[in-house]
Amino acid sequence: MKVFLCHQSESKPFVRELAYKLKLVGIDSWVDEAEIGPGESIIRRIGEGIQEECDALIATISPLALDSGWVKEELDLGKYAEITRDGFQLILILVEGVEPHQLPAYLAGENHILWEGHELTGEADFDHPAYGRIIRRLYDAHDRPSMDSAAMDMRDLLEKFLRYLYAVGGLPVRNLGWKQPQ
């Protein structure tokens, strides 16, 4: 599974951390700085990312993102993919300072996730209940890590399963000593 991370540049620290945390539970992320190479068309790569490479779009909606032309274009593509592609998900994370009534009319009916107490310039709290809701939404639409997967060895499978349980609030994995690489 791969998700497109839509954001305004002020949210970059949060988005980098979110991409890392998603990877821990087996979810790859499409982030502009990693996916768009020198000389490549930004518009074409974003379109390919949303329409062809990803199974979901997670949009971090901040007050500045509401006025961003790039975010609006990515949300338009995400909404189109949600309508035309079976199983594609559009997940909106509303950060502090954004109210649901501020969203564009075509997104007003979307089920959003509130991430309160979050500062976009600092490290996000991934013990926050909203993080577990994101993981559950993604895995509810796609396959959760399963015990009958022959493609994974048992250690990788167990690690993904434990991280999934932690992400949805079922296990205190942070006490096992797994840390983000420097």
N, C-alpha and C positions, 0 to 999 in steps of 0.2 A: 504494500500500500504506500502511496506517495501523496503528500498534501502540498498545495501551493500556499505559501505564507504571504498574504497581502498585508501591506503596512505602509505607513508614512515613515520617512527616514528617522524621525525622532524616536520611533519604536524599535529601532535596530537592536539595542542591547536585549530587550525583552524577546524579540523574534529569534535572535541567535540562541538564547537560552531555551526557548520553546522548541526549536529545532533539535537541540541536543537532547532534551527530555523526551521528545517524541521518538528519537532514534533508540533510546534506552528500552522502549517497549515495542520496537520493531517497525516503527513508522518512519519512512524517509520523508524529507522535506525538500521542496523546491524554493530556494531563496535566491533572489536576484543576483547578489554578489558572487554566488558560487555557480550559478547556472548560465550567466550571460558572459561570454568571452569577449576579449578585445576585438573590435571590428564587427561584431555580430549586431544584427538589427534588434534593438530592445523590444520594439513592438512585435516583431515576428516571434522572438523567443518567449515573450510573455504569453502570446496567443497559443503557441505550441504547448507551453507548460500547463496552461489551464485546460485547453481543449483536448490535448492528446496524451500528456504525460502523467497527469494527476487524477486521483480519485475523489479529491475534496479540495475546497478552498477555505482556509481559515483566515478571516480578516480581523486584524486588530484595529478597532475603530476608536480613535482618540479625537479630541476636538480639532486638531490640525488635519487629521485624516479626512474629516468630513468635507474639508475644502480642497483636498488634493485631487487634481485631475487624473493622476495615475491611479490612485485608489478607486476613483469612480469608474474608470475604464476596466480595471481588474474585477470590480464587483459586477459590472455589466456582463463581462465574459463568464464570470462564475454563475450568475443567475441564468444565463443562457445555457450553460452546461448542465445546471441542475434541472432545467426544463427538458432538455433534449437527450441527456445521457442517463441511462438507467443506473441508479445507485450513486450518482454524483451528489456530494453534499456541500452545502454552503453553510459555514458556521461563523457566526459573528460574535466576536468578543468585544463587549462594550466596556471601556475603561472609565475610571472615575472622571466625571465631567461631561459624559455623554448620556443622554436620555433617549429611550426608544423613539419618542416622537420627533427627534432630530434626524432620524434616518430618512433616506429617500423613500417616496411612497411605495415603490415596487419592492422595498425590503421591509416595509412596516409589518408584514405578516410573518416574517422569519422569526424562528425561535432563537433568541440570542442568549448569550452567557454573560453575566455581569462579573467583572473582575474588579472588585472594590478594593481600595487601599493600595493600589498599584501605581508606582511611579515609573514612567516609561524610561527614564534615564538610568535607573539602577537595576540591580539584579532582582528578578521577580521571585515571589514566594511560591514555589511549586508544591508546597504543602497545602496551598489554597484549595478549597473545595471545587473551584471552577476548573482547575486542571483535570481533576478526576472526571468531571462532566464532559470535558473535551474528549478524553480517551474513550469513555463509554460511548459517546455519540459516534466516534469513528469506528469502533469495533462492533457496535450494534448493526451498522450498515455493511460491514465486511467481516471476514473470518477472524475470530479471536485466535490467539495461539492455541493449537490443538495438540493433544497428547498422541495422536496417531500420525503425525507428520514425519514421514520417512526421510525428508530432505534435511532435517536438522538433527544434530547430535543431541543427546539427552542433556548435556550441560547447558548448551545454548537455549534449548527449549525451557529448561527449568528456570534459567536466569530471566528469560523474557516473561515467563508466567509470573514469577515473583515480582518483577517490575510492574507488570500489569496490575497485579493485586494491590501493590503499593499505590499506583496511580489512581485507582478507583477507591482508595481508602480502606483496603482490607488487610494491609500488612505493613509494619514499620520497617521497610527495607533500608531506610537510611542508616539503621544501626548495624548493617552488615559490612560497612566500610567501603562501599563502592563510591568512587569519587570521579569527578570530571577530570579528564586529562588536561594538563597545563599546556 
